[in-house]
Amino acid sequence: MANLPAYTVAIEACGSARAWTRQFRDHGHEVLQLIAPQFVNPYVKSKQE
């Protein structure tokens, strides 16, 4: 993430989500929201089989 241009990030809420949020912000990314695990599936961009 440190070598990528600034992105807007949404993170699944978990035990380490706040720490990851700080890391992303330290590298210039914008973290908009923490998403509850039951609501994450619609945001997954990978192909699911």
C-alpha positions in Angstrom: 0.0 0.0 0.0 2.9 2.4 0.6 3.8 2.3 -3.1 0.3 2.9 -4.4 -1.3 6.2 -5.2 -3.9 7.4 -2.6 -7.1 5.4 -2.6 -10.3 5.4 -0.7 -10.6 2.3 1.4 -13.4 0.5 3.2 -12.4 -2.2 5.7 -14.2 -5.1 7.3 -14.6 -4.5 11.0 -12.4 -6.9 13.0 -10.1 -6.9 15.9 -7.2 -5.3 13.9 -9.3 -2.9 11.7 -8.4 0.2 13.7 -4.7 -0.6 13.5 -5.0 -1.1 9.7 -6.9 2.2 9.4 -4.0 4.0 11.0 -1.5 2.3 8.7 -3.5 3.2 5.6 -3.9 6.8 6.7 -0.2 7.0 7.4 0.4 6.1 3.8 -2.0 8.8 2.5 -5.1 6.7 1.9 -8.5 7.7 3.0 -10.5 5.2 5.1 -14.2 5.9 4.8 -15.8 3.2 6.9 -15.5 0.0 8.8 -18.1 -2.5 7.5 -19.7 -5.1 9.7 -18.7 -8.7 8.5 -22.3 -9.6 7.5 -22.4 -6.7 5.0 -19.0 -7.2 3.3 -20.0 -9.8 0.6 -21.6 -7.3 -1.8 -18.3 -5.3 -1.8 -16.0 -8.3 -2.8 -14.6 -7.6 -6.3 -13.1 -11.1 -6.9 -14.8 -13.8 -8.9 -16.6 -16.2 -6.6 -17.4 -19.7 -7.7 
